[in-house]
Structure formats: structure tokens, C-alpha cells
Amino acid sequence: MNRLDGKVALVTGAGRGIGAASARRLAEAGATVLVSDLNETDARLVADSIARAGGNAIPLRLDVTSEVDWFAAVKQAEEMLGGLDVLVNNAGIAFAKSTEQTGLDEWRRITAVNVDGVFLGTRACATLLKQRAPRWPGGAAIVNISSIYGIVGTDVAAAYSMTKGAVRLFTKSNALEFARAGQNVRVNSIHPGYIETDMGQRAMATLVERGLAKDPDDARAVLARFHPLGRMGTPEDVAAAVNFLASDDAAFITGAELLVDGGYTAA
């Protein structure tokens, strides 16, 4: 189940957190993984850990806001690995500020990473994905990491929510583009709740700073209560969903939004 033997995957923001867990999970399932990150050292550490576990991975420095970097990544995938079957657009940033507090430079930066990065990655990798899609019953796959705040609003991070909502609808539109053109490239989005990552740690710190929690442990308990399942998620929870959507087991799923949120948006 959910095997990816013979497939090539590129994961952005794979130096830590959800990206790192996703790269490891895809490699465990049999894929050769391009572990890309703005921080090349982090990418190399994750790739090395995959190799030590018996998997295949290549580290790659990639600034998702750079067309030049994307062209280089695609060239490496084609020349070294013969193409690409799976793209995971995971790289993202966040900050908690009201609209009035948000500077134009901050707005443009979060849009560049969270929205432009997904657009540039999809556009750059489309040809390789279409070329190899006929090899697999489920075709090729793009998995975009959005957020619960691409589904519902938040009063503490409007700019972040805007970018994740954009990813959600860009996903659906691309799913229709590929499908109606007869190209078997499936495109789906994942919407995590609060996850035990660096970004999750920053959310805890924000609760403490705003007097909504006494300390980091209390903040973790507060965030856990947001989720009906009673805990924050782990990067591995999201990585399992990434692996499923990348696999042929999801062959009839495109344009979908998969909530990995412990019931957050059901409440």
C-alpha cells in the first residue's frame, strides 16, 4: 500500500519539520527524493539521514521564489534522475500580525514564498510530471501544503491565511487544467492544524507573549484543546497524508483538500 518504488519526488522546504518528515516518508515508500531547502546544510542533513536508513536522496539548495533556482532543480531532476513523478510544494513562512500591523515588505515576502513558490514550482515541473505520468496507474502528483487557515479565517494572521487560501484554490484550478487537458497529473492540497514544528513553537510563543498562556507548556495545552482529538499534530501525521496523495492509491483523487487537523475545522 502507498508504495512509490521507481518514482522520483521533489520536496521543498525539506530541511526540517513537515518537509523533512515528508521526504523521509516518501523515501521509505521507495521514492528517490530531491531534498530541497533554502538552507543547504539542513537539506544535506536530511538527505544523509535518509541514506543511512537505506533510502535514496539528493540534497538541493532551492529558493522557491527564484525562477533560476527552479530551472536548475528541474534540470537536475531530469539529468540525474530521468525526470519527476511527485512534487511536494511545502516551503512556507508565517507571522502573526494584524493587517494594520503588517508592512508591505512583509506582505510581499510571505506572498513570494507561500504563493509565488507554489506557482513557480508547478510551472517549472509541469513538463517533467506530464512526461512521466503515463508510467503509473495514478499518474504524476503534485501535493501542495496549505493550512487550516486556508479553509477558515483567523484574527491573528490575515496575511498568512490569505496565502494559504490562495494555495487551496490554485490547487483546484491546476487539478482541472491537467485533468481536462487529458494529462494525468493529480493536484491536491493538505491542510494541517497546529503541528509540532518550528512554526508550531512560534505559535506557542505568540500565545505566551499575548498573555493567553502562562508558559510554553501551557501554550501547548491551549493549542491541543483547539483540536477535538486533544493534541497537536506531528510532522509524521502530515507526511503520511503526503505519501498517500503521492501514491497510486490516490489515483482517483484530484482537486481535493485533505484536512490533517485533528478535527479543528469540524468544530
C-alpha positions as a LaTeX table, in Angstrom:
\begin{tabular}{lrrr}
\hline
Residue & $x$ (\AA) & $y$ (\AA) & $z$ (\AA) \\
\hline
Met1 & 0.00 & 0.00 & 0.00 \\
Asn2 & 1.10 & 3.57 & $-0.74$ \\
Arg3 & 4.33 & 2.38 & $-2.37$ \\
Leu4 & 6.39 & 4.73 & $-4.54$ \\
Asp5 & 9.01 & 2.34 & $-5.91$ \\
Gly6 & 10.70 & 3.75 & $-9.00$ \\
Lys7 & 9.30 & 7.25 & $-8.54$ \\
Val8 & 11.23 & 10.50 & $-8.21$ \\
Ala9 & 9.95 & 13.15 & $-5.79$ \\
Leu10 & 10.99 & 16.73 & $-5.10$ \\
Val11 & 10.07 & 18.21 & $-1.72$ \\
Thr12 & 10.53 & 21.91 & $-0.96$ \\
Gly13 & 11.30 & 23.22 & 2.50 \\
Ala14 & 12.55 & 19.72 & 3.28 \\
Gly15 & 15.30 & 20.72 & 5.69 \\
Arg16 & 13.06 & 20.41 & 8.73 \\
Gly17 & 9.52 & 19.98 & 10.02 \\
Ile18 & 6.80 & 18.72 & 7.69 \\
Gly19 & 9.12 & 18.85 & 4.68 \\
Ala20 & 11.78 & 16.71 & 6.31 \\
Ala21 & 9.22 & 14.18 & 7.57 \\
Ser22 & 7.64 & 14.03 & 4.11 \\
Ala23 & 11.00 & 13.47 & 2.40 \\
Arg24 & 11.77 & 10.63 & 4.81 \\
Arg25 & 8.34 & 9.04 & 4.38 \\
Leu26 & 8.49 & 9.19 & 0.58 \\
Ala27 & 11.95 & 7.62 & 0.63 \\
Glu28 & 10.75 & 4.87 & 2.97 \\
Ala29 & 8.00 & 4.15 & 0.43 \\
Gly30 & 10.62 & 3.65 & $-2.28$ \\
Ala31 & 10.94 & 7.05 & $-3.97$ \\
Thr32 & 14.21 & 8.75 & $-4.80$ \\
Val33 & 13.85 & 12.16 & $-3.17$ \\
Leu34 & 15.30 & 15.53 & $-4.07$ \\
Val35 & 15.52 & 17.11 & $-0.62$ \\
Ser36 & 15.39 & 20.83 & $-1.34$ \\
Asp37 & 15.68 & 23.73 & 1.05 \\
Leu38 & 16.93 & 27.30 & 1.15 \\
Asn39 & 19.34 & 26.09 & 3.83 \\
Glu40 & 21.61 & 23.66 & 2.02 \\
Thr41 & 23.11 & 22.33 & 5.26 \\
Asp42 & 19.68 & 21.32 & 6.56 \\
Ala43 & 18.87 & 19.68 & 3.23 \\
Arg44 & 22.09 & 17.71 & 3.33 \\
Leu45 & 21.49 & 16.52 & 6.89 \\
Val46 & 18.03 & 15.19 & 5.96 \\
Ala47 & 19.36 & 13.54 & 2.78 \\
Asp48 & 22.15 & 11.92 & 4.79 \\
Ser49 & 19.65 & 10.58 & 7.33 \\
Ile50 & 17.61 & 9.06 & 4.50 \\
Ala51 & 20.72 & 7.42 & 3.06 \\
Arg52 & 21.67 & 5.99 & 6.46 \\
Ala53 & 18.19 & 4.46 & 6.67 \\
Gly54 & 18.72 & 2.76 & 3.29 \\
Gly55 & 16.85 & 5.24 & 1.12 \\
Asn56 & 17.84 & 7.34 & $-1.87$ \\
Ala57 & 18.04 & 11.12 & $-1.54$ \\
Ile58 & 19.89 & 14.05 & $-3.07$ \\
Pro59 & 20.20 & 17.39 & $-1.27$ \\
Leu60 & 19.45 & 20.51 & $-3.25$ \\
Arg61 & 19.62 & 24.20 & $-2.38$ \\
Leu62 & 16.43 & 25.80 & $-3.67$ \\
Asp63 & 14.98 & 29.25 & $-3.12$ \\
Val64 & 11.36 & 28.69 & $-4.12$ \\
Thr65 & 10.95 & 32.37 & $-5.01$ \\
Ser66 & 13.70 & 32.16 & $-7.67$ \\
Glu67 & 12.91 & 31.16 & $-11.26$ \\
Val68 & 16.61 & 30.47 & $-11.81$ \\
Asp69 & 16.72 & 28.04 & $-8.89$ \\
Trp70 & 13.64 & 26.23 & $-10.16$ \\
Phe71 & 15.12 & 25.87 & $-13.65$ \\
Ala72 & 18.26 & 24.38 & $-12.07$ \\
Ala73 & 16.22 & 21.98 & $-9.93$ \\
Val74 & 14.27 & 20.72 & $-12.93$ \\
Lys75 & 17.48 & 20.27 & $-14.91$ \\
Gln76 & 18.99 & 18.25 & $-12.05$ \\
Ala77 & 15.91 & 16.05 & $-11.77$ \\
Glu78 & 15.97 & 15.36 & $-15.49$ \\
Glu79 & 19.69 & 14.84 & $-15.98$ \\
Met80 & 20.45 & 12.92 & $-12.77$ \\
Leu81 & 17.21 & 11.02 & $-12.17$ \\
Gly82 & 15.46 & 10.88 & $-15.53$ \\
Gly83 & 12.51 & 13.09 & $-14.64$ \\
Leu84 & 10.00 & 13.74 & $-11.90$ \\
Asp85 & 6.85 & 11.99 & $-10.69$ \\
Val86 & 5.94 & 13.82 & $-7.48$ \\
Leu87 & 6.21 & 17.48 & $-6.47$ \\
Val88 & 5.54 & 18.49 & $-2.87$ \\
Asn89 & 5.19 & 22.26 & $-2.55$ \\
Asn90 & 5.78 & 22.53 & 1.18 \\
Ala91 & 8.06 & 25.53 & 1.74 \\
Gly92 & 6.32 & 28.30 & 3.63 \\
Ile93 & 6.68 & 31.05 & 6.22 \\
Ala94 & 4.29 & 32.61 & 8.72 \\
Phe95 & 3.93 & 35.53 & 11.09 \\
Ala96 & 1.20 & 36.60 & 13.48 \\
Lys97 & 0.25 & 40.23 & 12.88 \\
Ser98 & $-2.96$ & 42.11 & 12.24 \\
Thr99 & $-3.49$ & 43.68 & 8.84 \\
Glu100 & $-2.80$ & 47.14 & 10.28 \\
Gln101 & 0.49 & 45.93 & 11.75 \\
Thr102 & 1.67 & 44.21 & 8.57 \\
Gly103 & 4.19 & 46.10 & 6.47 \\
Leu104 & 4.09 & 45.97 & 2.69 \\
Asp105 & 7.52 & 44.33 & 2.66 \\
Glu106 & 6.21 & 41.60 & 4.99 \\
Trp107 & 3.13 & 41.13 & 2.82 \\
Arg108 & 5.25 & 40.77 & $-0.29$ \\
Arg109 & 7.68 & 38.38 & 1.39 \\
Ile110 & 5.02 & 35.97 & 2.65 \\
Thr111 & 3.27 & 36.08 & $-0.72$ \\
Ala112 & 6.56 & 35.42 & $-2.53$ \\
Val113 & 7.32 & 32.29 & $-0.53$ \\
Asn114 & 3.85 & 30.86 & 0.10 \\
Val115 & 2.16 & 31.71 & $-3.21$ \\
Asp116 & 4.82 & 32.53 & $-5.81$ \\
Gly117 & 6.81 & 29.49 & $-4.68$ \\
Val118 & 3.91 & 27.14 & $-5.39$ \\
Phe119 & 3.23 & 28.79 & $-8.75$ \\
Leu120 & 6.88 & 28.70 & $-9.83$ \\
Gly121 & 7.31 & 25.10 & $-8.73$ \\
Thr122 & 4.18 & 23.92 & $-10.50$ \\
Arg123 & 5.06 & 25.75 & $-13.69$ \\
Ala124 & 8.69 & 24.61 & $-13.72$ \\
Cys125 & 7.93 & 20.95 & $-13.01$ \\
Ala126 & 4.80 & 20.54 & $-15.15$ \\
Thr127 & 6.57 & 19.25 & $-18.26$ \\
Leu128 & 8.55 & 16.58 & $-16.40$ \\
Leu129 & 5.46 & 15.47 & $-14.49$ \\
Lys130 & 3.38 & 15.17 & $-17.66$ \\
Gln131 & 6.11 & 13.21 & $-19.41$ \\
Arg132 & 6.26 & 10.52 & $-16.74$ \\
Ala133 & 2.59 & 10.42 & $-15.76$ \\
Pro134 & 1.74 & 7.59 & $-18.24$ \\
Arg135 & 4.12 & 5.28 & $-16.38$ \\
Trp136 & 1.85 & 4.99 & $-13.36$ \\
Pro137 & $-1.79$ & 3.96 & $-12.79$ \\
Gly138 & $-2.25$ & 7.06 & $-10.66$ \\
Gly139 & $-0.25$ & 9.34 & $-12.92$ \\
Ala140 & 2.06 & 12.01 & $-11.54$ \\
Ala141 & 1.18 & 14.01 & $-8.44$ \\
Ile142 & 1.50 & 17.49 & $-7.02$ \\
Val143 & 0.83 & 17.89 & $-3.30$ \\
Asn144 & 0.53 & 21.46 & $-2.01$ \\
Ile145 & 0.77 & 22.14 & 1.71 \\
Ser146 & $-1.85$ & 24.70 & 2.67 \\
Ser147 & $-3.27$ & 25.10 & 6.21 \\
Ile148 & $-6.41$ & 25.06 & 8.28 \\
Tyr149 & $-6.20$ & 28.81 & 7.70 \\
Gly150 & $-6.68$ & 28.19 & 4.01 \\
Ile151 & $-10.11$ & 26.84 & 4.98 \\
Val152 & $-11.17$ & 29.12 & 7.84 \\
Gly153 & $-10.11$ & 32.62 & 8.83 \\
Thr154 & $-8.01$ & 33.77 & 11.75 \\
Asp155 & $-7.90$ & 37.08 & 13.59 \\
Val156 & $-4.15$ & 36.88 & 14.25 \\
Ala157 & $-2.56$ & 36.15 & 10.86 \\
Ala158 & $-4.57$ & 37.55 & 7.96 \\
Ala159 & $-1.65$ & 37.66 & 5.52 \\
Tyr160 & $-0.76$ & 34.02 & 6.21 \\
Ser161 & $-4.40$ & 32.97 & 5.84 \\
Met162 & $-4.61$ & 34.83 & 2.52 \\
Thr163 & $-1.64$ & 32.93 & 1.12 \\
Lys164 & $-2.93$ & 29.54 & 2.22 \\
Gly165 & $-6.37$ & 30.26 & 0.77 \\
Ala166 & $-4.64$ & 31.13 & $-2.50$ \\
Val167 & $-2.82$ & 27.78 & $-2.44$ \\
Arg168 & $-6.14$ & 25.99 & $-1.90$ \\
Leu169 & $-7.81$ & 27.47 & $-4.98$ \\
Phe170 & $-4.66$ & 27.37 & $-7.11$ \\
Thr171 & $-4.61$ & 23.63 & $-6.35$ \\
Lys172 & $-8.17$ & 23.13 & $-7.56$ \\
Ser173 & $-7.64$ & 25.18 & $-10.71$ \\
Asn174 & $-4.49$ & 23.27 & $-11.62$ \\
Ala175 & $-6.24$ & 19.97 & $-10.98$ \\
Leu176 & $-8.86$ & 20.97 & $-13.53$ \\
Glu177 & $-6.23$ & 22.24 & $-16.00$ \\
Phe178 & $-4.32$ & 18.97 & $-16.06$ \\
Ala179 & $-7.38$ & 16.70 & $-15.95$ \\
Arg180 & $-9.36$ & 18.42 & $-18.69$ \\
Ala181 & $-6.30$ & 18.50 & $-20.94$ \\
Gly182 & $-6.09$ & 14.73 & $-20.59$ \\
Gln183 & $-2.85$ & 14.92 & $-18.64$ \\
Asn184 & $-2.84$ & 12.55 & $-15.67$ \\
Val185 & $-1.21$ & 14.88 & $-13.18$ \\
Arg186 & $-3.23$ & 14.92 & $-9.97$ \\
Val187 & $-3.10$ & 18.05 & $-7.80$ \\
Asn188 & $-4.29$ & 18.07 & $-4.19$ \\
Ser189 & $-3.80$ & 20.18 & $-1.09$ \\
Ile190 & $-3.21$ & 19.22 & 2.53 \\
His191 & $-4.43$ & 21.45 & 5.36 \\
Pro192 & $-2.59$ & 20.80 & 8.63 \\
Gly193 & $-3.71$ & 22.03 & 12.00 \\
Tyr194 & $-1.18$ & 23.13 & 14.61 \\
Ile195 & 1.84 & 20.87 & 14.19 \\
Glu196 & 4.83 & 20.24 & 16.47 \\
Thr197 & 7.32 & 22.13 & 14.27 \\
Asp198 & 9.32 & 25.36 & 14.49 \\
Met199 & 6.22 & 27.16 & 13.21 \\
Gly200 & 4.18 & 25.49 & 15.94 \\
Gln201 & 6.73 & 26.62 & 18.51 \\
Arg202 & 6.34 & 30.19 & 17.29 \\
Ala203 & 2.57 & 29.89 & 17.68 \\
Met204 & 3.11 & 28.83 & 21.29 \\
Ala205 & 5.44 & 31.76 & 21.88 \\
Thr206 & 2.80 & 34.13 & 20.48 \\
Leu207 & 0.22 & 32.82 & 22.95 \\
Val208 & 2.61 & 33.48 & 25.83 \\
Glu209 & 3.51 & 36.96 & 24.53 \\
Arg210 & $-0.15$ & 37.90 & 24.30 \\
Gly211 & $-0.94$ & 36.66 & 27.78 \\
Leu212 & $-3.12$ & 33.81 & 26.51 \\
Ala213 & $-0.88$ & 31.18 & 28.10 \\
Lys214 & 1.38 & 31.20 & 31.15 \\
Asp215 & 4.36 & 29.41 & 29.64 \\
Pro216 & 5.25 & 27.16 & 26.67 \\
Asp217 & 3.78 & 24.05 & 28.31 \\
Asp218 & 0.52 & 25.85 & 28.96 \\
Ala219 & 0.57 & 27.18 & 25.40 \\
Arg220 & 0.94 & 23.63 & 24.05 \\
Ala221 & $-2.06$ & 22.57 & 26.14 \\
Val222 & $-4.07$ & 25.52 & 24.79 \\
Leu223 & $-3.25$ & 24.59 & 21.18 \\
Ala224 & $-4.01$ & 20.92 & 21.89 \\
Arg225 & $-7.51$ & 21.91 & 23.08 \\
Phe226 & $-8.16$ & 23.62 & 19.74 \\
His227 & $-8.20$ & 20.14 & 18.17 \\
Pro228 & $-11.06$ & 17.79 & 19.11 \\
Leu229 & $-8.63$ & 14.86 & 19.11 \\
Gly230 & $-6.92$ & 16.58 & 22.03 \\
Arg231 & $-3.38$ & 17.03 & 20.77 \\
Met232 & $-1.23$ & 18.92 & 18.32 \\
Gly233 & $-0.25$ & 17.08 & 15.19 \\
Thr234 & 3.19 & 15.74 & 14.34 \\
Pro235 & 5.13 & 16.19 & 11.09 \\
Glu236 & 4.71 & 12.45 & 10.57 \\
Asp237 & 0.91 & 12.84 & 10.62 \\
Val238 & 1.16 & 15.19 & 7.66 \\
Ala239 & 3.87 & 13.13 & 5.94 \\
Ala240 & 1.55 & 10.09 & 5.92 \\
Ala241 & $-1.06$ & 12.14 & 4.06 \\
Val242 & 1.57 & 13.39 & 1.59 \\
Asn243 & 2.65 & 9.83 & 0.90 \\
Phe244 & $-0.93$ & 8.71 & 0.30 \\
Leu245 & $-1.72$ & 11.51 & $-2.16$ \\
Ala246 & 1.57 & 10.89 & $-3.98$ \\
Ser247 & 0.82 & 7.19 & $-4.39$ \\
Asp248 & $-1.29$ & 5.25 & $-6.88$ \\
Asp249 & $-3.72$ & 4.50 & $-4.04$ \\
Ala250 & $-4.98$ & 8.07 & $-4.62$ \\
Ala251 & $-5.40$ & 7.51 & $-8.36$ \\
Phe252 & $-8.96$ & 8.91 & $-8.45$ \\
Ile253 & $-8.31$ & 11.90 & $-6.19$ \\
Thr254 & $-7.57$ & 15.32 & $-7.66$ \\
Gly255 & $-8.60$ & 18.84 & $-6.71$ \\
Ala256 & $-9.23$ & 17.66 & $-3.15$ \\
Glu257 & $-8.37$ & 19.26 & 0.15 \\
Leu258 & $-7.24$ & 16.77 & 2.78 \\
Leu259 & $-7.61$ & 18.06 & 6.33 \\
Val260 & $-4.97$ & 16.79 & 8.75 \\
Asp261 & $-6.18$ & 18.87 & 11.65 \\
Gly262 & $-7.42$ & 16.66 & 14.46 \\
Gly263 & $-10.94$ & 17.88 & 13.81 \\
Tyr264 & $-10.10$ & 21.60 & 14.11 \\
Thr265 & $-12.23$ & 22.73 & 11.18 \\
Ala266 & $-15.09$ & 20.35 & 12.03 \\
Ala267 & $-15.92$ & 22.18 & 15.26 \\
\hline
\end{tabular}
